[in-house]
Amino acid sequence: MENLSPRDAATDPPAAAVVLNMFYTGLGIARSLGERGIPVIGITAGRAVYGSFSRYVRTIHCADSREEPERLLTQLVALGRELQQRAVLFPTRDHDLVFLDRFREELDPHFVLVLPPSDALRRCLNKWETYLVATQAGVPTPKCWLVNDAEQLRTAAAQVAYPCVLKPLAAHHWRTANNWQLVGGRKAISIASSEQLAAEYAVIAAADRRALIQEQVPGEDDCLIIAACYVDRQGAFRAGFNAQKLVQTPPGFGTGCIVQSANRPELFEPTIRLLRQLNFTGVAEVEYKWDARDAEYKLIEVNPRPWDQHRLGAACGVDLMYLAYCDCAGLPAPVLPTAFTPCKWIAEDTFLLTALGLLWRREGGIRELFRQALGKKLYAIWSIRDPLPFVVYAARLVPDLMRLAWKATRHVSMNAMLARRKPQVRAPQ
C-alpha cells in the first residue's frame, strides 16, 4: 500500500503522525505538526514523560522499542488497524531506527516510516562505514581506525596522533542493557596517550569490543556546525538549514544545551554528495567540525533521524518535520523561505542544572553561559502555546532539586562538624 496521492490527500482527513517517545525530539515533532492541525499520537513507555502532556498529542502507553520490541510491534500493528488510513511514523532514538528497520515488512501496511533504506541506515549507524563512504564521496573527515580486538588496538595506538577520540562503533551499542553504566555514561572519550587508550578500551570492551578511534579535531564546541536536511522518498534534496553548537553538556562530547541557527550554505554541497553516496532518504542531521589546521570542515557523524534541536528549522521557516510529513502523506511540499533567520534553541532543564553546578562548584563560566543564551530563542520544553509539558516537568524537578540541596547541605555540615572535632596538634615549643 503506497502513501496517499496528492488528490486523495485533498479530500481525505489528514493522516495521523505517530511519534515514538515524547522527550525533546518527540515533543518538538508534535508541536510542529499539531500546530498545523495534524493529529499526533505519542507513543511512550513512561507515564511521567513531560511531552505526553502536550495539547497536541494523544498519548498511548506502549512497550519500549529497546526493551520489548516484539511487544511494541504487536501494539503498533493493533493501532494501525484502528486508524482510518496509513499513518506517518517518526522515530526519535537510534533504538527506534533499529526497531523500525527490523520490522519494516510487518509495519508497512499501516505506516509510512520516516526512515532511510536499510543499507543507508546501516552505514549511517556504523561510524566506520560512514567514514569509508565519506572517503569515497570526497568529503573531508578525521582519520579513523577500526578496533575489534586488543591486537587491532595496539596497531592503531602506534599510528594515531594524540589526543584522539574513542567512540562506539554504533552509538546505540553503548546504550544496550547495562552497557551505559559500564562505559560510565559517556558518548565518546578523549584520549591523551597510548596508556590511557589501552586502559579505557579495557573498560569499554566489557560493553562492546568493537570501537572506533578517531583523530580529534581541535577547537571548542562552537566549532561544531550542523547541516540539517530532508531528502524526499525519490532521493531529491528538498531543503535544509544550518545550526551551530554553542554549549554542550558535558563539554566536548555531550549533548547540545544551547544551539543557534547558522548561515553556512557551503556545507550543503558536500552533505548532498555524501547522502547521495549513501543512497539516503529521510531526515538527516550531518555534523561537521571546523579544523583550523586545514581550514576546512570535517565530517563528524551522520544522524539519520529527527534530533533534539530540529525545532530551530521551524523557527527559521524550514520545518523539516512538516516537510517529511507532507512527503510521506502525499501532500504538496510547502513553500520555504530562503532568508537566514537567527534563533537559539535552549534545553532549559540542562541549562538550569549546568548553571547550578557552576555556582555550587564556584567555577567560572556562569556569566558566559548566560551570555550565550541571549537573543531570540525557543526552548526544548517550554512553549507559551503549549505550557503543560513544562509545568509537569517543573513539578517533578523542584522536589528533585530540594533533595539534592538537602544532601549537599548535610554533606557540608558533616564535613564542618568533623573538622571541629579533629584534634589540634600543637606545635613543638
Backbone hydrogen bonds, N-H to C=O, Kabsch-Sander energy under -0.5 kcal/mol:
donor,donor_aa,acceptor,acceptor_aa,energy
9,A,5,S,-2.5
10,A,6,P,-1.2
11,T,7,R,-0.7
11,T,8,D,-1.1
12,D,8,D,-2.6
17,A,39,P,-2.7
18,V,88,V,-3.2
19,V,41,I,-2.8
20,L,90,F,-2.4
21,N,19,V,-0.7
21,N,43,I,-3.4
27,L,23,F,-3.0
28,G,24,Y,-2.3
29,I,25,T,-2.1
30,A,26,G,-2.4
31,R,27,L,-2.1
32,S,28,G,-2.5
33,L,29,I,-2.3
34,G,30,A,-3.0
35,E,31,R,-1.9
36,R,33,L,-1.3
37,G,34,G,-1.8
38,I,33,L,-1.9
40,V,56,Y,-0.6
41,I,17,A,-3.0
42,G,40,V,-0.5
42,G,58,R,-1.8
43,I,19,V,-3.3
43,I,41,I,-0.5
44,T,42,G,-0.6
44,T,60,I,-2.0
49,V,46,G,-0.6
51,G,22,M,-1.2
52,S,49,V,-1.6
53,F,50,Y,-1.9
54,S,51,G,-1.5
57,V,54,S,-1.3
58,R,40,V,-2.3
59,T,57,V,-0.7
60,I,42,G,-2.9
62,C,44,T,-2.0
62,C,60,I,-0.6
68,E,64,D,-2.5
72,L,68,E,-2.2
73,L,69,P,-2.3
74,T,70,E,-1.9
75,Q,71,R,-2.0
76,L,72,L,-2.8
77,V,73,L,-2.5
78,A,74,T,-2.0
79,L,75,Q,-2.1
80,G,76,L,-2.9
81,R,77,V,-1.9
82,E,78,A,-0.9
82,E,79,L,-0.8
83,L,79,L,-1.3
87,A,110,H,-2.2
88,V,16,A,-2.6
89,L,87,A,-0.6
89,L,112,V,-2.6
90,F,18,V,-3.2
90,F,88,V,-0.5
97,L,93,R,-1.6
98,V,94,D,-2.2
99,F,95,H,-2.2
100,L,96,D,-3.0
101,D,97,L,-2.5
102,R,98,V,-1.9
103,F,99,F,-1.7
104,R,101,D,-0.9
107,L,103,F,-2.1
108,D,104,R,-2.1
110,H,107,L,-1.8
111,F,107,L,-2.0
112,V,87,A,-3.1
113,L,111,F,-0.6
114,V,89,L,-2.5
115,L,113,L,-1.8
121,L,117,P,-2.9
122,R,118,S,-2.6
123,R,119,D,-1.9
124,C,120,A,-1.7
125,L,121,L,-2.5
126,N,122,R,-1.6
127,K,125,L,-0.8
127,K,169,L,-3.1
130,T,126,N,-2.3
131,Y,127,K,-2.0
132,L,128,W,-2.1
133,V,129,E,-2.5
134,A,130,T,-2.6
135,T,131,Y,-2.1
136,Q,132,L,-2.1
137,A,133,V,-2.2
138,G,134,A,-0.6
138,G,135,T,-0.8
139,V,134,A,-2.7
145,W,213,I,-2.4
147,V,211,A,-2.5
153,L,149,D,-1.7
154,R,150,A,-2.2
155,T,151,E,-1.9
156,A,152,Q,-2.5
157,A,153,L,-2.8
158,A,154,R,-1.2
159,Q,155,T,-0.6
159,Q,156,A,-1.3
160,V,156,A,-2.7
164,C,191,I,-2.1
165,V,214,Q,-2.7
166,L,189,I,-2.8
167,K,165,V,-0.6
167,K,212,L,-3.2
169,L,210,R,-0.8
173,H,170,A,-1.8
174,W,170,A,-0.6
174,W,171,A,-1.0
175,R,172,H,-0.9
176,T,173,H,-1.0
179,N,176,T,-2.6
181,Q,178,N,-0.6
182,L,178,N,-1.6
183,V,179,N,-2.3
184,G,181,Q,-1.1
185,G,180,W,-2.9
189,I,166,L,-2.2
191,I,164,C,-3.2
197,L,193,S,-2.1
198,A,194,S,-2.2
199,A,195,E,-2.1
200,E,196,Q,-3.0
201,Y,197,L,-2.4
202,A,198,A,-1.7
203,V,199,A,-1.1
204,I,200,E,-2.6
205,A,201,Y,-2.3
206,A,203,V,-1.1
207,A,204,I,-1.6
208,D,204,I,-2.6
211,A,147,V,-2.7
212,L,167,K,-2.8
213,I,145,W,-2.6
214,Q,165,V,-2.9
214,Q,212,L,-0.5
215,E,143,K,-3.1
216,Q,163,P,-1.0
217,V,215,E,-0.6
223,C,220,E,-1.9
224,L,221,D,-1.9
225,I,223,C,-0.6
225,I,288,Y,-2.3
226,I,243,A,-3.3
227,A,286,V,-3.1
228,A,226,I,-0.7
228,A,241,F,-2.7
229,C,284,A,-2.4
230,Y,239,A,-2.2
231,V,282,G,-2.5
232,D,230,Y,-0.5
232,D,236,A,-2.8
235,G,232,D,-2.2
238,R,230,Y,-2.9
239,A,230,Y,-1.0
241,F,228,A,-2.1
242,N,262,A,-0.7
243,A,226,I,-1.5
244,Q,260,Q,-3.5
245,K,224,L,-2.0
246,L,258,I,-2.8
247,V,258,I,-1.9
249,T,255,T,-2.3
253,F,251,P,-1.1
254,G,250,P,-0.9
255,T,249,T,-2.0
257,C,247,V,-3.2
258,I,247,V,-1.7
259,V,345,W,-2.4
260,Q,244,Q,-2.8
261,S,343,C,-2.9
262,A,242,N,-2.1
267,L,264,R,-2.2
268,F,265,P,-1.6
271,T,267,L,-1.6
272,I,268,F,-3.0
273,R,269,E,-2.0
274,L,270,P,-2.4
275,L,271,T,-2.7
276,R,272,I,-2.3
277,Q,273,R,-1.8
278,L,274,L,-1.5
279,N,275,L,-0.6
279,N,276,R,-0.8
280,F,275,L,-2.7
282,G,231,V,-3.2
284,A,229,C,-2.5
285,E,303,N,-2.7
286,V,227,A,-2.1
286,V,284,A,-0.6
287,E,285,E,-0.6
287,E,301,E,-2.5
288,Y,225,I,-3.2
289,K,298,K,-2.1
290,W,223,C,-2.1
291,D,296,E,-2.8
292,A,290,W,-0.8
294,D,291,D,-0.7
295,A,291,D,-1.2
296,E,291,D,-1.5
298,K,289,K,-2.4
299,L,140,P,-3.0
300,I,287,E,-3.4
301,E,287,E,-1.2
303,N,285,E,-2.9
305,R,303,N,-0.9
310,H,307,W,-1.5
311,R,308,D,-0.5
312,L,309,Q,-2.0
313,G,310,H,-1.5
314,A,310,H,-0.8
315,A,311,R,-2.1
316,C,312,L,-1.3
317,G,314,A,-1.1
318,V,313,G,-3.1
319,D,317,G,-0.6
320,L,318,V,-1.2
323,L,319,D,-2.1
324,A,320,L,-2.5
325,Y,321,M,-2.3
326,C,322,Y,-2.8
327,D,323,L,-2.1
328,C,324,A,-2.5
329,A,325,Y,-2.7
330,G,326,C,-0.6
330,G,327,D,-0.6
331,L,326,C,-2.6
344,K,376,K,-1.6
345,W,259,V,-3.8
346,I,378,L,-2.1
347,A,257,C,-2.4
348,E,346,I,-1.2
351,F,347,A,-2.9
352,L,348,E,-2.2
353,L,349,D,-2.1
354,T,350,T,-2.4
355,A,351,F,-2.5
356,L,352,L,-2.7
357,G,353,L,-2.1
358,L,354,T,-2.1
359,L,355,A,-2.2
360,W,356,L,-2.7
361,R,357,G,-2.3
362,R,359,L,-0.6
363,E,358,L,-2.2
369,L,365,G,-2.3
370,F,366,I,-1.9
371,R,367,R,-2.3
372,Q,368,E,-2.3
373,A,369,L,-0.8
374,L,371,R,-1.4
378,L,344,K,-2.6
379,Y,382,W,-0.6
380,A,346,I,-2.3
386,D,383,S,-0.8
390,F,387,P,-0.7
391,V,387,P,-1.9
392,V,388,L,-2.7
393,Y,389,P,-2.3
394,A,390,F,-3.3
395,A,391,V,-2.3
396,R,392,V,-1.2
396,R,393,Y,-0.6
397,L,393,Y,-1.9
398,V,394,A,-2.4
400,D,396,R,-1.0
401,L,397,L,-2.6
402,M,398,V,-2.3
403,R,399,P,-2.2
404,L,400,D,-2.3
405,A,401,L,-2.7
406,W,402,M,-2.3
407,K,403,R,-2.4
408,A,404,L,-2.5
409,T,405,A,-2.6
410,R,406,W,-2.4
411,H,407,K,-2.2
412,V,408,A,-2.3
413,S,409,T,-2.7
414,M,410,R,-2.6
415,N,411,H,-2.2
416,A,412,V,-2.2
417,M,413,S,-2.4
418,L,414,M,-2.5
419,A,415,N,-1.9
420,R,416,A,-1.8
421,R,417,M,-1.8
422,K,418,L,-1.1
426,R,424,Q,-0.7
